[in-house]
Amino acid sequence: MGFVRLTEFQELMHTEFGVARADAMLADHVIPALGRTGAAAIESGVDPRDVWRALCADFDVPRTRW
């Protein structure tokens, strides 16, 4: 997967984790690989694709869905 737009990222998150859980994960879960929450990482300019992959790794999403 190449660059992911923010709207695509949100759709991936909501599809994989459900709306409420995805939104909570993004705001509250500190991603060890990024040293901050997903929301903070995106806000600081990290590519949403990298946040998506890091969250998938943290929550054991099968690589086929990354």
Distance bins in CASP14 RR format, pairs under 12 A and 6 or more apart:
PFRMAT RR
TARGET T0000
AUTHOR 0000-0000-0000
RMODE 2
METHOD distances of the structure
MODEL  1
1 8 0 0 0 0 1 0 0 0 0 0 0
1 9 0 0 0 0 0 1 0 0 0 0 0
1 12 0 0 0 0 1 0 0 0 0 0 0
1 47 0 0 0 0 0 1 0 0 0 0 0
1 48 0 0 0 0 0 1 0 0 0 0 0
1 49 1 0 0 1 0 0 0 0 0 0 0
1 50 0 0 0 0 0 1 0 0 0 0 0
1 52 0 0 0 0 1 0 0 0 0 0 0
1 53 0 0 0 0 1 0 0 0 0 0 0
1 56 0 0 0 0 0 1 0 0 0 0 0
1 63 0 0 0 0 0 1 0 0 0 0 0
1 64 0 0 0 0 0 1 0 0 0 0 0
1 65 0 0 0 0 0 1 0 0 0 0 0
1 66 1 0 0 1 0 0 0 0 0 0 0
2 8 0 0 0 0 0 1 0 0 0 0 0
2 9 0 0 0 0 0 1 0 0 0 0 0
2 47 0 0 0 0 1 0 0 0 0 0 0
2 48 0 0 0 0 0 1 0 0 0 0 0
2 49 1 0 0 1 0 0 0 0 0 0 0
2 50 0 0 0 0 0 1 0 0 0 0 0
2 52 0 0 0 0 0 1 0 0 0 0 0
2 53 0 0 0 0 0 1 0 0 0 0 0
2 66 0 0 0 0 0 1 0 0 0 0 0
3 9 0 0 0 0 0 1 0 0 0 0 0
3 47 1 0 0 1 0 0 0 0 0 0 0
3 48 0 0 0 0 1 0 0 0 0 0 0
3 49 1 0 0 1 0 0 0 0 0 0 0
3 50 0 0 0 0 0 1 0 0 0 0 0
3 52 0 0 0 0 0 1 0 0 0 0 0
4 10 0 0 0 0 1 0 0 0 0 0 0
4 11 0 0 0 0 1 0 0 0 0 0 0
4 12 1 0 0 1 0 0 0 0 0 0 0
4 13 0 0 0 0 0 1 0 0 0 0 0
4 42 0 0 0 0 0 1 0 0 0 0 0
4 46 0 0 0 0 0 1 0 0 0 0 0
4 47 1 0 0 1 0 0 0 0 0 0 0
4 48 1 0 1 0 0 0 0 0 0 0 0
4 49 1 0 1 0 0 0 0 0 0 0 0
4 50 0 0 0 0 1 0 0 0 0 0 0
4 51 0 0 0 0 1 0 0 0 0 0 0
4 52 1 0 0 1 0 0 0 0 0 0 0
4 53 0 0 0 0 1 0 0 0 0 0 0
4 66 0 0 0 0 0 1 0 0 0 0 0
5 11 0 0 0 0 1 0 0 0 0 0 0
5 12 0 0 0 0 0 1 0 0 0 0 0
5 42 0 0 0 0 0 1 0 0 0 0 0
5 47 0 0 0 0 0 1 0 0 0 0 0
5 48 1 0 0 1 0 0 0 0 0 0 0
5 49 0 0 0 0 1 0 0 0 0 0 0
5 52 0 0 0 0 0 1 0 0 0 0 0
6 12 0 0 0 0 0 1 0 0 0 0 0
6 13 0 0 0 0 0 1 0 0 0 0 0
6 26 0 0 0 0 0 1 0 0 0 0 0
6 38 0 0 0 0 0 1 0 0 0 0 0
6 39 0 0 0 0 0 1 0 0 0 0 0
6 42 1 0 0 1 0 0 0 0 0 0 0
6 43 0 0 0 0 0 1 0 0 0 0 0
6 45 0 0 0 0 0 1 0 0 0 0 0
6 46 0 0 0 0 0 1 0 0 0 0 0
6 47 0 0 0 0 0 1 0 0 0 0 0
6 48 1 0 1 0 0 0 0 0 0 0 0
6 49 0 0 0 0 0 1 0 0 0 0 0
6 51 0 0 0 0 0 1 0 0 0 0 0
6 52 0 0 0 0 0 1 0 0 0 0 0
7 13 0 0 0 0 0 1 0 0 0 0 0
7 14 0 0 0 0 0 1 0 0 0 0 0
7 48 0 0 0 0 1 0 0 0 0 0 0
8 14 0 0 0 0 0 1 0 0 0 0 0
8 15 0 0 0 0 0 1 0 0 0 0 0
8 47 0 0 0 0 0 1 0 0 0 0 0
8 48 1 0 0 1 0 0 0 0 0 0 0
8 49 0 0 0 0 1 0 0 0 0 0 0
8 51 0 0 0 0 0 1 0 0 0 0 0
8 52 0 0 0 0 1 0 0 0 0 0 0
9 15 0 0 0 0 0 1 0 0 0 0 0
9 16 0 0 0 0 0 1 0 0 0 0 0
9 22 0 0 0 0 1 0 0 0 0 0 0
9 26 0 0 0 0 1 0 0 0 0 0 0
9 38 0 0 0 0 1 0 0 0 0 0 0
9 39 0 0 0 0 0 1 0 0 0 0 0
9 41 0 0 0 0 0 1 0 0 0 0 0
9 42 1 0 0 1 0 0 0 0 0 0 0
9 46 0 0 0 0 0 1 0 0 0 0 0
9 47 0 0 0 0 1 0 0 0 0 0 0
9 48 1 1 0 0 0 0 0 0 0 0 0
9 49 1 0 0 1 0 0 0 0 0 0 0
9 50 0 0 0 0 0 1 0 0 0 0 0
9 51 1 0 0 1 0 0 0 0 0 0 0
9 52 1 0 1 0 0 0 0 0 0 0 0
9 53 0 0 0 0 0 1 0 0 0 0 0
9 54 0 0 0 0 0 1 0 0 0 0 0
9 55 0 0 0 0 1 0 0 0 0 0 0
9 56 0 0 0 0 0 1 0 0 0 0 0
10 16 0 0 0 0 0 1 0 0 0 0 0
10 17 0 0 0 0 0 1 0 0 0 0 0
10 18 0 0 0 0 0 1 0 0 0 0 0
10 19 0 0 0 0 1 0 0 0 0 0 0
10 22 1 0 0 1 0 0 0 0 0 0 0
10 23 0 0 0 0 1 0 0 0 0 0 0
10 25 0 0 0 0 0 1 0 0 0 0 0
10 26 0 0 0 0 1 0 0 0 0 0 0
10 38 0 0 0 0 0 1 0 0 0 0 0
10 39 0 0 0 0 0 1 0 0 0 0 0
10 42 0 0 0 0 0 1 0 0 0 0 0
10 48 0 0 0 0 1 0 0 0 0 0 0
10 51 0 0 0 0 0 1 0 0 0 0 0
10 52 0 0 0 0 0 1 0 0 0 0 0
11 17 0 0 0 0 0 1 0 0 0 0 0
11 18 0 0 0 0 0 1 0 0 0 0 0
11 19 0 0 0 0 0 1 0 0 0 0 0
11 22 0 0 0 0 1 0 0 0 0 0 0
11 48 0 0 0 0 0 1 0 0 0 0 0
11 52 0 0 0 0 0 1 0 0 0 0 0
12 18 0 0 0 0 0 1 0 0 0 0 0
12 22 0 0 0 0 1 0 0 0 0 0 0
12 26 0 0 0 0 0 1 0 0 0 0 0
12 48 0 0 0 0 1 0 0 0 0 0 0
12 49 0 0 0 0 1 0 0 0 0 0 0
12 51 0 0 0 0 0 1 0 0 0 0 0
12 52 1 0 1 0 0 0 0 0 0 0 0
12 53 0 0 0 0 0 1 0 0 0 0 0
12 55 0 0 0 0 1 0 0 0 0 0 0
12 56 0 0 0 0 1 0 0 0 0 0 0
12 61 0 0 0 0 1 0 0 0 0 0 0
12 65 0 0 0 0 1 0 0 0 0 0 0
12 66 0 0 0 0 1 0 0 0 0 0 0
13 19 0 0 0 0 1 0 0 0 0 0 0
13 20 0 0 0 0 0 1 0 0 0 0 0
13 21 0 0 0 0 1 0 0 0 0 0 0
13 22 1 1 0 0 0 0 0 0 0 0 0
13 23 1 0 0 1 0 0 0 0 0 0 0
13 24 0 0 0 0 0 1 0 0 0 0 0
13 25 1 0 0 1 0 0 0 0 0 0 0
13 26 1 0 0 1 0 0 0 0 0 0 0
13 27 0 0 0 0 0 1 0 0 0 0 0
13 29 0 0 0 0 0 1 0 0 0 0 0
13 38 0 0 0 0 1 0 0 0 0 0 0
13 39 0 0 0 0 0 1 0 0 0 0 0
13 42 0 0 0 0 0 1 0 0 0 0 0
13 48 0 0 0 0 1 0 0 0 0 0 0
13 51 0 0 0 0 1 0 0 0 0 0 0
13 52 1 0 0 1 0 0 0 0 0 0 0
13 55 1 0 0 1 0 0 0 0 0 0 0
13 56 0 0 0 0 1 0 0 0 0 0 0
13 59 0 0 0 0 0 1 0 0 0 0 0
13 61 0 0 0 0 0 1 0 0 0 0 0
13 65 0 0 0 0 0 1 0 0 0 0 0
14 20 0 0 0 0 1 0 0 0 0 0 0
14 21 0 0 0 0 1 0 0 0 0 0 0
14 22 1 0 1 0 0 0 0 0 0 0 0
14 23 0 0 0 0 1 0 0 0 0 0 0
14 24 0 0 0 0 0 1 0 0 0 0 0
14 25 0 0 0 0 0 1 0 0 0 0 0
14 26 0 0 0 0 0 1 0 0 0 0 0
14 52 0 0 0 0 0 1 0 0 0 0 0
15 21 0 0 0 0 0 1 0 0 0 0 0
15 22 0 0 0 0 1 0 0 0 0 0 0
15 52 0 0 0 0 0 1 0 0 0 0 0
15 61 0 0 0 0 0 1 0 0 0 0 0
15 65 0 0 0 0 1 0 0 0 0 0 0
16 22 1 0 0 1 0 0 0 0 0 0 0
16 25 0 0 0 0 1 0 0 0 0 0 0
16 26 0 0 0 0 0 1 0 0 0 0 0
16 52 0 0 0 0 1 0 0 0 0 0 0
16 55 0 0 0 0 1 0 0 0 0 0 0
16 56 1 0 0 1 0 0 0 0 0 0 0
16 59 0 0 0 0 1 0 0 0 0 0 0
16 60 0 0 0 0 0 1 0 0 0 0 0
16 61 1 0 0 1 0 0 0 0 0 0 0
16 62 0 0 0 0 0 1 0 0 0 0 0
16 64 0 0 0 0 0 1 0 0 0 0 0
16 65 1 0 0 1 0 0 0 0 0 0 0
16 66 0 0 0 0 1 0 0 0 0 0 0
17 23 0 0 0 0 1 0 0 0 0 0 0
17 24 0 0 0 0 1 0 0 0 0 0 0
17 25 1 0 0 1 0 0 0 0 0 0 0
17 26 0 0 0 0 1 0 0 0 0 0 0
17 29 0 0 0 0 0 1 0 0 0 0 0
17 52 0 0 0 0 0 1 0 0 0 0 0
17 55 0 0 0 0 1 0 0 0 0 0 0
17 56 0 0 0 0 1 0 0 0 0 0 0
17 58 0 0 0 0 0 1 0 0 0 0 0
17 59 1 0 0 1 0 0 0 0 0 0 0
17 60 0 0 0 0 0 1 0 0 0 0 0
17 61 0 0 0 0 1 0 0 0 0 0 0
17 65 0 0 0 0 0 1 0 0 0 0 0
18 24 0 0 0 0 1 0 0 0 0 0 0
18 25 0 0 0 0 1 0 0 0 0 0 0
18 26 0 0 0 0 0 1 0 0 0 0 0
18 59 0 0 0 0 0 1 0 0 0 0 0
19 25 0 0 0 0 0 1 0 0 0 0 0
19 26 0 0 0 0 0 1 0 0 0 0 0
20 26 0 0 0 0 0 1 0 0 0 0 0
20 27 0 0 0 0 0 1 0 0 0 0 0
20 28 0 0 0 0 0 1 0 0 0 0 0
21 27 0 0 0 0 0 1 0 0 0 0 0
21 28 0 0 0 0 0 1 0 0 0 0 0
21 29 0 0 0 0 0 1 0 0 0 0 0
21 55 0 0 0 0 0 1 0 0 0 0 0
21 59 0 0 0 0 1 0 0 0 0 0 0
22 28 0 0 0 0 0 1 0 0 0 0 0
22 29 0 0 0 0 0 1 0 0 0 0 0
22 38 0 0 0 0 0 1 0 0 0 0 0
22 39 0 0 0 0 0 1 0 0 0 0 0
22 51 0 0 0 0 0 1 0 0 0 0 0
22 52 0 0 0 0 0 1 0 0 0 0 0
22 55 0 0 0 0 1 0 0 0 0 0 0
22 56 0 0 0 0 0 1 0 0 0 0 0
22 59 0 0 0 0 0 1 0 0 0 0 0
22 61 0 0 0 0 0 1 0 0 0 0 0
23 29 0 0 0 0 0 1 0 0 0 0 0
23 37 0 0 0 0 0 1 0 0 0 0 0
23 38 0 0 0 0 0 1 0 0 0 0 0
23 39 0 0 0 0 1 0 0 0 0 0 0
24 37 0 0 0 0 0 1 0 0 0 0 0
24 38 0 0 0 0 0 1 0 0 0 0 0
24 39 0 0 0 0 0 1 0 0 0 0 0
24 55 0 0 0 0 0 1 0 0 0 0 0
25 31 0 0 0 0 1 0 0 0 0 0 0
25 37 0 0 0 0 1 0 0 0 0 0 0
25 38 0 0 0 0 1 0 0 0 0 0 0
25 39 0 0 0 0 1 0 0 0 0 0 0
25 51 0 0 0 0 0 1 0 0 0 0 0
25 52 0 0 0 0 0 1 0 0 0 0 0
25 54 0 0 0 0 0 1 0 0 0 0 0
25 55 1 0 0 1 0 0 0 0 0 0 0
25 56 0 0 0 0 0 1 0 0 0 0 0
25 58 0 0 0 0 1 0 0 0 0 0 0
25 59 1 0 0 1 0 0 0 0 0 0 0
25 61 0 0 0 0 0 1 0 0 0 0 0
26 34 0 0 0 0 0 1 0 0 0 0 0
26 36 0 0 0 0 0 1 0 0 0 0 0
26 37 1 0 0 1 0 0 0 0 0 0 0
26 38 1 0 1 0 0 0 0 0 0 0 0
26 39 1 0 1 0 0 0 0 0 0 0 0
26 40 0 0 0 0 1 0 0 0 0 0 0
26 41 0 0 0 0 1 0 0 0 0 0 0
26 42 0 0 0 0 1 0 0 0 0 0 0
26 43 0 0 0 0 0 1 0 0 0 0 0
26 48 0 0 0 0 0 1 0 0 0 0 0
26 51 0 0 0 0 1 0 0 0 0 0 0
26 52 0 0 0 0 0 1 0 0 0 0 0
26 54 0 0 0 0 0 1 0 0 0 0 0
26 55 1 0 0 1 0 0 0 0 0 0 0
26 58 0 0 0 0 0 1 0 0 0 0 0
26 59 0 0 0 0 0 1 0 0 0 0 0
27 36 0 0 0 0 0 1 0 0 0 0 0
27 37 1 0 0 1 0 0 0 0 0 0 0
27 38 0 0 0 0 1 0 0 0 0 0 0
27 39 1 0 1 0 0 0 0 0 0 0 0
27 40 0 0 0 0 1 0 0 0 0 0 0
27 41 0 0 0 0 0 1 0 0 0 0 0
27 42 0 0 0 0 0 1 0 0 0 0 0
27 43 0 0 0 0 0 1 0 0 0 0 0
28 36 0 0 0 0 0 1 0 0 0 0 0
28 37 1 0 0 1 0 0 0 0 0 0 0
28 38 0 0 0 0 1 0 0 0 0 0 0
28 39 0 0 0 0 1 0 0 0 0 0 0
28 40 0 0 0 0 0 1 0 0 0 0 0
28 55 0 0 0 0 0 1 0 0 0 0 0
29 35 0 0 0 0 0 1 0 0 0 0 0
29 36 0 0 0 0 1 0 0 0 0 0 0
29 37 1 0 0 1 0 0 0 0 0 0 0
29 38 1 0 0 1 0 0 0 0 0 0 0
29 39 0 0 0 0 1 0 0 0 0 0 0
29 40 0 0 0 0 0 1 0 0 0 0 0
29 41 0 0 0 0 0 1 0 0 0 0 0
29 51 0 0 0 0 0 1 0 0 0 0 0
29 54 0 0 0 0 1 0 0 0 0 0 0
29 55 1 0 0 1 0 0 0 0 0 0 0
29 57 0 0 0 0 0 1 0 0 0 0 0
29 58 1 0 0 1 0 0 0 0 0 0 0
29 59 0 0 0 0 1 0 0 0 0 0 0
30 36 1 0 0 1 0 0 0 0 0 0 0
30 37 1 0 1 0 0 0 0 0 0 0 0
30 38 0 0 0 0 1 0 0 0 0 0 0
30 39 0 0 0 0 0 1 0 0 0 0 0
30 40 0 0 0 0 1 0 0 0 0 0 0
30 41 0 0 0 0 1 0 0 0 0 0 0
30 54 0 0 0 0 0 1 0 0 0 0 0
30 55 0 0 0 0 0 1 0 0 0 0 0
30 58 0 0 0 0 1 0 0 0 0 0 0
31 37 1 0 0 1 0 0 0 0 0 0 0
31 38 1 0 1 0 0 0 0 0 0 0 0
31 39 0 0 0 0 0 1 0 0 0 0 0
31 40 0 0 0 0 1 0 0 0 0 0 0
31 41 1 0 0 1 0 0 0 0 0 0 0
31 42 0 0 0 0 0 1 0 0 0 0 0
31 46 0 0 0 0 1 0 0 0 0 0 0
31 50 0 0 0 0 1 0 0 0 0 0 0
31 51 1 0 0 1 0 0 0 0 0 0 0
31 52 0 0 0 0 0 1 0 0 0 0 0
31 53 0 0 0 0 1 0 0 0 0 0 0
31 54 1 0 1 0 0 0 0 0 0 0 0
31 55 1 0 0 1 0 0 0 0 0 0 0
31 56 0 0 0 0 0 1 0 0 0 0 0
31 57 0 0 0 0 1 0 0 0 0 0 0
31 58 1 0 0 1 0 0 0 0 0 0 0
31 59 0 0 0 0 0 1 0 0 0 0 0
32 38 0 0 0 0 0 1 0 0 0 0 0
32 41 0 0 0 0 0 1 0 0 0 0 0
32 54 0 0 0 0 1 0 0 0 0 0 0
32 55 0 0 0 0 0 1 0 0 0 0 0
32 57 0 0 0 0 1 0 0 0 0 0 0
32 58 1 0 0 1 0 0 0 0 0 0 0
33 41 0 0 0 0 1 0 0 0 0 0 0
33 46 0 0 0 0 0 1 0 0 0 0 0
33 50 0 0 0 0 1 0 0 0 0 0 0
33 51 0 0 0 0 1 0 0 0 0 0 0
33 52 0 0 0 0 0 1 0 0 0 0 0
33 53 0 0 0 0 1 0 0 0 0 0 0
33 54 1 0 1 0 0 0 0 0 0 0 0
33 55 0 0 0 0 1 0 0 0 0 0 0
33 56 0 0 0 0 0 1 0 0 0 0 0
33 57 1 0 0 1 0 0 0 0 0 0 0
33 58 1 0 0 1 0 0 0 0 0 0 0
34 40 0 0 0 0 1 0 0 0 0 0 0
34 41 1 0 1 0 0 0 0 0 0 0 0
34 42 0 0 0 0 1 0 0 0 0 0 0
34 43 0 0 0 0 0 1 0 0 0 0 0
34 44 0 0 0 0 1 0 0 0 0 0 0
34 45 0 0 0 0 0 1 0 0 0 0 0
34 46 1 0 0 1 0 0 0 0 0 0 0
34 47 0 0 0 0 0 1 0 0 0 0 0
34 48 0 0 0 0 0 1 0 0 0 0 0
34 50 1 0 0 1 0 0 0 0 0 0 0
34 51 1 0 0 1 0 0 0 0 0 0 0
34 52 0 0 0 0 0 1 0 0 0 0 0
34 53 0 0 0 0 0 1 0 0 0 0 0
34 54 1 0 1 0 0 0 0 0 0 0 0
34 55 0 0 0 0 1 0 0 0 0 0 0
34 57 0 0 0 0 0 1 0 0 0 0 0
34 58 0 0 0 0 1 0 0 0 0 0 0
35 41 1 0 0 1 0 0 0 0 0 0 0
35 44 0 0 0 0 0 1 0 0 0 0 0
35 46 0 0 0 0 0 1 0 0 0 0 0
35 51 0 0 0 0 0 1 0 0 0 0 0
35 54 0 0 0 0 1 0 0 0 0 0 0
35 58 0 0 0 0 0 1 0 0 0 0 0
36 42 0 0 0 0 1 0 0 0 0 0 0
36 43 0 0 0 0 1 0 0 0 0 0 0
36 44 1 0 0 1 0 0 0 0 0 0 0
36 45 0 0 0 0 0 1 0 0 0 0 0
36 46 0 0 0 0 1 0 0 0 0 0 0
36 50 0 0 0 0 0 1 0 0 0 0 0
36 51 0 0 0 0 1 0 0 0 0 0 0
36 54 0 0 0 0 0 1 0 0 0 0 0
37 43 0 0 0 0 1 0 0 0 0 0 0
37 44 0 0 0 0 0 1 0 0 0 0 0
37 46 0 0 0 0 0 1 0 0 0 0 0
37 51 0 0 0 0 1 0 0 0 0 0 0
37 54 0 0 0 0 0 1 0 0 0 0 0
37 55 0 0 0 0 0 1 0 0 0 0 0
37 58 0 0 0 0 0 1 0 0 0 0 0
38 44 0 0 0 0 1 0 0 0 0 0 0
38 45 0 0 0 0 0 1 0 0 0 0 0
38 46 1 0 0 1 0 0 0 0 0 0 0
38 47 0 0 0 0 0 1 0 0 0 0 0
38 48 0 0 0 0 1 0 0 0 0 0 0
38 50 0 0 0 0 1 0 0 0 0 0 0
38 51 1 0 1 0 0 0 0 0 0 0 0
38 52 0 0 0 0 1 0 0 0 0 0 0
38 53 0 0 0 0 0 1 0 0 0 0 0
38 54 1 0 0 1 0 0 0 0 0 0 0
38 55 1 0 0 1 0 0 0 0 0 0 0
38 58 0 0 0 0 0 1 0 0 0 0 0
39 45 0 0 0 0 0 1 0 0 0 0 0
39 46 0 0 0 0 0 1 0 0 0 0 0
39 48 0 0 0 0 0 1 0 0 0 0 0
39 51 0 0 0 0 1 0 0 0 0 0 0
39 55 0 0 0 0 0 1 0 0 0 0 0
40 46 0 0 0 0 1 0 0 0 0 0 0
40 51 0 0 0 0 1 0 0 0 0 0 0
41 47 0 0 0 0 1 0 0 0 0 0 0
41 48 0 0 0 0 1 0 0 0 0 0 0
41 49 0 0 0 0 0 1 0 0 0 0 0
41 50 1 0 0 1 0 0 0 0 0 0 0
41 51 1 0 1 0 0 0 0 0 0 0 0
41 52 0 0 0 0 0 1 0 0 0 0 0
41 53 0 0 0 0 0 1 0 0 0 0 0
41 54 0 0 0 0 1 0 0 0 0 0 0
41 55 0 0 0 0 1 0 0 0 0 0 0
42 48 1 0 1 0 0 0 0 0 0 0 0
42 49 0 0 0 0 0 1 0 0 0 0 0
42 50 0 0 0 0 1 0 0 0 0 0 0
42 51 1 0 1 0 0 0 0 0 0 0 0
42 52 0 0 0 0 1 0 0 0 0 0 0
42 54 0 0 0 0 0 1 0 0 0 0 0
42 55 0 0 0 0 0 1 0 0 0 0 0
43 51 0 0 0 0 0 1 0 0 0 0 0
44 50 0 0 0 0 0 1 0 0 0 0 0
44 51 0 0 0 0 0 1 0 0 0 0 0
45 51 0 0 0 0 1 0 0 0 0 0 0
46 52 0 0 0 0 0 1 0 0 0 0 0
46 53 0 0 0 0 0 1 0 0 0 0 0
46 54 0 0 0 0 1 0 0 0 0 0 0
46 55 0 0 0 0 0 1 0 0 0 0 0
47 53 0 0 0 0 1 0 0 0 0 0 0
47 54 0 0 0 0 0 1 0 0 0 0 0
48 54 0 0 0 0 0 1 0 0 0 0 0
48 55 0 0 0 0 0 1 0 0 0 0 0
49 55 0 0 0 0 0 1 0 0 0 0 0
49 56 0 0 0 0 0 1 0 0 0 0 0
49 66 0 0 0 0 1 0 0 0 0 0 0
50 56 0 0 0 0 0 1 0 0 0 0 0
50 57 0 0 0 0 0 1 0 0 0 0 0
50 66 0 0 0 0 0 1 0 0 0 0 0
51 57 0 0 0 0 0 1 0 0 0 0 0
51 58 0 0 0 0 0 1 0 0 0 0 0
51 66 0 0 0 0 0 1 0 0 0 0 0
52 58 0 0 0 0 0 1 0 0 0 0 0
52 59 0 0 0 0 0 1 0 0 0 0 0
52 61 0 0 0 0 1 0 0 0 0 0 0
52 65 0 0 0 0 0 1 0 0 0 0 0
52 66 1 0 0 1 0 0 0 0 0 0 0
53 59 0 0 0 0 0 1 0 0 0 0 0
53 61 0 0 0 0 1 0 0 0 0 0 0
53 63 0 0 0 0 1 0 0 0 0 0 0
53 65 0 0 0 0 0 1 0 0 0 0 0
53 66 1 0 1 0 0 0 0 0 0 0 0
54 61 0 0 0 0 0 1 0 0 0 0 0
54 66 0 0 0 0 0 1 0 0 0 0 0
55 61 1 0 0 1 0 0 0 0 0 0 0
55 65 0 0 0 0 0 1 0 0 0 0 0
55 66 0 0 0 0 1 0 0 0 0 0 0
56 62 0 0 0 0 1 0 0 0 0 0 0
56 63 1 0 0 1 0 0 0 0 0 0 0
56 64 0 0 0 0 0 1 0 0 0 0 0
56 65 1 0 0 1 0 0 0 0 0 0 0
56 66 1 0 1 0 0 0 0 0 0 0 0
57 63 0 0 0 0 1 0 0 0 0 0 0
57 65 0 0 0 0 0 1 0 0 0 0 0
57 66 0 0 0 0 1 0 0 0 0 0 0
58 66 0 0 0 0 0 1 0 0 0 0 0
59 65 0 0 0 0 0 1 0 0 0 0 0
59 66 0 0 0 0 0 1 0 0 0 0 0
60 66 0 0 0 0 0 1 0 0 0 0 0
END
